[in-house]
Every structure is written in C-alpha cells, then in structure tokens.
Amino acid sequence: MFILLLCLSVAWAQNARAQSPTPTGVREEIKEKVQERIEQIQTEFKKRAFWGTLKEITNSTLVLDTPRGERRVKTDEETKFFGAGKKEIKLADLEIGNFIIALGYWQENGTLEGKRITALTQAPKPAVRRYAVYGRVADISEEEKILSIVHPTKSDVTYQVKVESSTIITKKVEGKIKKVTFPEIEIGDRVVAVGTKAEGNETITAKLIHVIPGKATGLEEVTPTPTEKVTPTPTKKPTPTPAE
C-alpha cells in the first residue's frame, strides 16, 4: 500500500511539472505577441488613399493623375470596385477620365496595393460655404460683373463679389427698398452681400446684394481743426519812482 501511494505521488508531481509553463515558453509567447503587434502597427502605417483622374489602365494597374503627380494603383482578384451609390462594379467598368478614390497599402516601390476602388463620373464638388459681407464699393468691373468691397473700418481688407444673372439686387431709393440692376450700383455705395464661396476660391458668388447709397454716417474721415494758439500777453513791470 505504501509503495502504491509513493508511486502515485511521484507520477502526480511529474505531471504537474509538465503542465507548468517554463521560462523559455513564456518568453517565446511574449515574443510572438510583440511580433504580432509590430506587424499590426506596420500594416496600419502602410494604409494609404490616392484620389485623382484615371489616366491609364495597364495590366490591371491604374495610373492616376493626382494633385501630387502621377500615382499607380495595383489591383488583383481581391480588389473591390464600387461605382456611384456604392454599387459594386468590375475593373472592366472603369473608364478613362473617371474620378478614382483608391484605398489600400503603400508599397516600397511607390505603388498602392489597391483594396477598395471607388469610381465616379466626375470629381466631387468642393465644399461651399455661405458668407455675408458689408462695406463700401471701391471698384466695379463692368465686364466681369465683380464688385471690390472695402471693409468699413479696415481699409486693408477687400472682398471680391461676383454678380450673376440670378443675383437679387435691392437698393434703398427715396426711403423705399426696390429691385435694381447691376449698372445702378455706384462706387462709394455701401452694400451688404450674401453669397457662397467654394473652397480654394476667394471670390464670393452673390445670391443677394442690398445697396445703401452714399456714405455711412460716422464713417466719413474727419479732418481735425487746428487749435488756435493763444500768445500770452507779457506782464508790464512797474517802473519804480525815484524818491525826492
């Protein structure tokens, strides 16, 4: 009986030692996890996006004309292609002149390994922002229908306002607001212009212009009147009378 118990104890101890992780095994496991993390970071770092006009298709490689020059996007059987409305298409559906947005992984040779390609018939319109400006008309381009408007208090700030056929122009005439035409705007008039400006374009396209004829009260330059200097009258000193 004693011998049997002794044998069982030895067998259990050997099994426990076999199941316990060795220092070498722990180190190898840590190294594997670190390597996996490094590969994950490298993959994330290589993610890129190219966009531009499709210039050429050669051996499943797209040549794009981008803002930073010519770029190449390599495609394969795993590459997904999409058209307008996220509709799935094929490589054969692409046409020269399409606007391409390519997502994928950057390669050391400068080529993008394309994973997702979106093709549009034309480039997306730039973002448009609404603006409202006020100032004095300093110059008028009759041919281009552009007003140069100077800020009322900052003479170095000038706005360029484009007037189109759809622009609504109103003017205060004899105390009443009336619709007028572009030729009725005069240099020196004050205007409030409301319109839009596309990203990268400094000219405001006017939707509405309201004209206030003449100069604004309180904005005219005041010429200071020189103060008349008062010349002090010399005090007359009394002449002493000689004693008799």
C-alpha positions as CSV (number, residue, x, y, z in Angstrom):
1,M,0.0,0.0,0.0
2,F,2.8,2.4,0.9
3,I,4.6,1.7,-2.3
4,L,1.4,2.3,-4.4
5,L,0.9,5.7,-2.7
6,L,4.5,6.6,-3.3
7,C,4.3,5.8,-7.0
8,L,1.1,7.9,-7.4
9,S,2.7,10.9,-5.7
10,V,5.7,10.7,-8.0
11,A,3.5,10.5,-11.1
12,W,1.4,13.4,-10.0
13,A,4.5,15.6,-9.3
14,Q,5.9,14.8,-12.8
15,N,2.6,15.7,-14.4
16,A,2.3,19.0,-12.6
17,R,5.9,19.9,-13.7
18,A,5.0,19.1,-17.3
19,Q,1.9,21.4,-17.2
20,S,3.7,24.3,-15.6
21,P,5.0,26.8,-18.2
22,T,8.7,27.0,-18.4
23,P,10.5,30.4,-18.5
24,T,11.6,29.7,-22.1
25,G,8.0,29.0,-23.1
26,V,6.8,32.3,-21.5
27,R,9.5,34.3,-23.3
28,E,8.5,32.7,-26.7
29,E,4.9,33.5,-26.1
30,I,5.7,37.2,-25.3
31,K,7.9,37.4,-28.4
32,E,5.1,36.1,-30.6
33,K,2.6,38.7,-29.2
34,V,5.1,41.5,-29.6
35,Q,5.8,40.5,-33.2
36,E,2.1,40.3,-33.9
37,R,1.7,43.8,-32.5
38,I,4.6,45.1,-34.6
39,E,3.1,43.6,-37.8
40,Q,-0.3,45.2,-36.9
41,I,1.3,48.7,-36.4
42,Q,3.2,48.3,-39.7
43,T,0.1,47.4,-41.5
44,E,-1.8,50.4,-40.1
45,F,1.1,52.6,-41.0
46,K,1.1,51.4,-44.6
47,K,-2.6,52.3,-45.2
48,R,-3.0,55.0,-47.8
49,A,-5.5,56.7,-50.1
50,F,-5.0,58.1,-53.6
51,W,-7.5,60.1,-55.5
52,G,-7.4,61.6,-58.9
53,T,-8.4,61.3,-62.6
54,L,-8.0,57.9,-64.2
55,K,-5.3,58.4,-66.9
56,E,-4.5,54.9,-68.0
57,I,-5.1,51.2,-67.2
58,T,-2.1,48.9,-67.9
59,N,-2.1,45.2,-66.8
60,S,-4.7,45.8,-64.0
61,T,-2.7,48.8,-62.8
62,L,-4.4,52.1,-62.6
63,V,-2.5,55.3,-63.4
64,L,-4.0,58.3,-61.7
65,D,-3.4,62.0,-62.3
66,T,-3.4,63.3,-58.7
67,P,-2.7,66.7,-57.1
68,R,0.7,65.3,-56.1
69,G,1.6,64.0,-59.6
70,E,1.1,60.6,-61.2
71,R,0.3,57.7,-59.0
72,R,-0.1,53.9,-59.7
73,V,-2.6,51.6,-58.1
74,K,-2.2,47.9,-58.5
75,T,-5.3,45.7,-58.5
76,D,-5.9,42.0,-58.3
77,E,-8.8,39.5,-57.8
78,E,-9.2,40.6,-54.2
79,T,-9.7,44.3,-55.1
80,K,-13.3,45.5,-54.6
81,F,-14.7,48.1,-57.1
82,F,-17.6,50.4,-56.5
83,G,-19.4,53.0,-58.5
84,A,-21.8,55.8,-57.7
85,G,-24.2,54.9,-54.8
86,K,-21.8,52.2,-53.6
87,K,-22.9,49.9,-56.4
88,E,-20.3,47.0,-56.9
89,I,-18.7,47.1,-60.3
90,K,-15.7,45.4,-62.1
91,L,-12.4,46.6,-63.3
92,A,-13.7,46.5,-66.9
93,D,-16.4,49.1,-66.0
94,L,-13.8,51.8,-65.3
95,E,-13.4,54.5,-68.0
96,I,-10.6,56.9,-68.7
97,G,-11.5,60.2,-67.1
98,N,-13.3,58.7,-64.1
99,F,-12.5,60.3,-60.8
100,I,-10.9,57.5,-58.7
101,I,-10.6,57.1,-54.9
102,A,-8.3,54.2,-54.1
103,L,-7.7,52.7,-50.6
104,G,-5.0,50.2,-50.0
105,Y,-1.5,49.6,-48.7
106,W,1.6,51.6,-49.6
107,Q,4.4,49.5,-51.2
108,E,8.1,50.4,-51.1
109,N,8.2,50.9,-54.9
110,G,5.7,53.7,-54.5
111,T,2.7,51.7,-55.8
112,L,-0.5,51.4,-53.9
113,E,-1.8,47.8,-53.5
114,G,-5.5,48.7,-54.1
115,K,-8.1,47.0,-51.8
116,R,-11.1,49.3,-52.4
117,I,-11.6,51.4,-55.6
118,T,-14.5,53.9,-56.0
119,A,-15.1,55.3,-59.5
120,L,-17.1,58.4,-60.1
121,T,-18.0,60.0,-63.4
122,Q,-16.7,63.4,-62.2
123,A,-14.8,64.8,-59.2
124,P,-17.0,65.7,-56.1
125,K,-17.8,69.4,-56.0
126,P,-15.7,71.3,-53.5
127,A,-17.3,72.3,-50.2
128,V,-19.3,75.6,-50.4
129,R,-19.6,78.0,-47.5
130,R,-22.1,80.8,-47.0
131,Y,-20.7,84.4,-46.4
132,A,-22.2,87.8,-45.6
133,V,-20.0,90.9,-46.0
134,Y,-20.6,94.6,-45.6
135,G,-18.5,97.5,-46.9
136,R,-18.0,100.3,-49.4
137,V,-17.8,99.7,-53.2
138,A,-14.3,100.7,-54.1
139,D,-14.2,99.4,-57.7
140,I,-16.6,97.9,-60.3
141,S,-15.7,95.5,-63.1
142,E,-18.4,96.1,-65.7
143,E,-17.3,93.3,-68.0
144,E,-16.8,90.5,-65.3
145,K,-19.5,91.9,-63.0
146,I,-17.3,91.9,-60.0
147,L,-17.5,94.4,-57.1
148,S,-14.5,95.2,-55.0
149,I,-15.8,96.0,-51.5
150,V,-13.7,97.5,-48.8
151,H,-14.3,96.8,-45.1
152,P,-15.9,99.8,-43.4
153,T,-13.1,100.2,-40.8
154,K,-10.2,98.1,-42.1
155,S,-9.0,99.6,-45.3
156,D,-6.6,96.7,-46.0
157,V,-9.5,94.2,-46.1
158,T,-11.2,93.8,-49.5
159,Y,-13.8,91.4,-50.7
160,Q,-14.4,90.3,-54.3
161,V,-18.1,89.8,-55.0
162,K,-19.3,88.2,-58.3
163,V,-22.7,89.2,-59.6
164,E,-24.6,86.7,-61.7
165,S,-27.9,86.8,-63.6
166,S,-29.6,85.1,-60.7
167,T,-28.3,87.6,-58.1
168,I,-31.1,89.6,-56.5
169,I,-30.1,93.3,-56.1
170,T,-32.1,95.7,-54.0
171,K,-31.5,99.4,-53.3
172,K,-32.8,101.9,-50.9
173,V,-34.4,104.6,-53.1
174,E,-36.2,107.6,-51.5
175,G,-36.7,105.7,-48.4
176,K,-38.1,102.6,-50.1
177,I,-36.5,99.2,-51.0
178,K,-36.6,98.5,-54.7
179,K,-35.2,95.9,-57.0
180,V,-32.4,97.3,-59.3
181,T,-29.9,96.1,-61.8
182,F,-26.1,95.8,-61.7
183,P,-25.4,99.1,-63.6
184,E,-27.3,101.0,-60.8
185,I,-24.6,100.2,-58.3
186,E,-22.1,103.0,-57.9
187,I,-18.6,103.5,-56.5
188,G,-19.0,104.8,-53.0
189,D,-22.3,102.9,-52.3
190,R,-22.4,100.8,-49.2
191,V,-23.5,97.2,-49.8
192,V,-24.4,94.1,-47.9
193,A,-23.6,91.0,-50.0
194,V,-24.7,87.5,-49.1
195,G,-23.4,84.5,-51.1
196,T,-21.3,81.4,-51.3
197,K,-17.6,80.8,-51.7
198,A,-16.1,77.5,-52.8
199,E,-13.0,76.0,-51.1
200,G,-9.9,77.5,-52.6
201,N,-11.7,80.3,-54.3
202,E,-11.5,83.8,-52.8
203,T,-14.4,85.3,-54.8
204,I,-17.9,85.3,-53.3
205,T,-20.7,84.5,-55.6
206,A,-23.6,86.7,-54.5
207,K,-27.1,85.5,-54.0
208,L,-28.4,88.8,-52.6
209,I,-27.0,92.3,-52.6
210,H,-28.6,95.2,-50.8
211,V,-27.3,98.7,-51.8
212,I,-27.3,101.7,-49.4
213,P,-26.5,104.8,-51.5
214,G,-23.9,107.3,-50.1
215,K,-21.5,107.2,-47.2
216,A,-22.4,105.8,-43.8
217,T,-22.9,108.4,-41.1
218,G,-19.9,108.3,-38.8
219,L,-17.6,106.6,-41.3
220,E,-16.5,109.8,-43.0
221,E,-13.0,110.8,-42.3
222,V,-12.9,113.8,-40.0
223,T,-10.2,116.4,-40.7
224,P,-9.1,117.8,-37.3
225,T,-9.4,121.6,-37.0
226,P,-6.1,123.1,-35.8
227,T,-6.5,124.8,-32.4
228,E,-5.6,128.4,-32.4
229,K,-2.6,129.0,-30.1
230,V,-3.0,131.9,-27.6
231,T,0.0,134.1,-27.3
232,P,0.4,135.2,-23.7
233,T,0.5,139.0,-23.1
234,P,3.7,139.9,-21.3
235,T,3.0,141.4,-17.8
236,K,4.1,145.0,-17.6
237,K,6.6,145.5,-14.8
238,P,6.0,148.8,-12.8
239,T,8.8,151.4,-13.1
240,P,10.0,152.5,-9.6
241,T,9.5,156.2,-8.9
242,P,12.8,157.8,-7.6
243,A,12.5,159.3,-4.1
244,E,12.8,163.1,-3.7
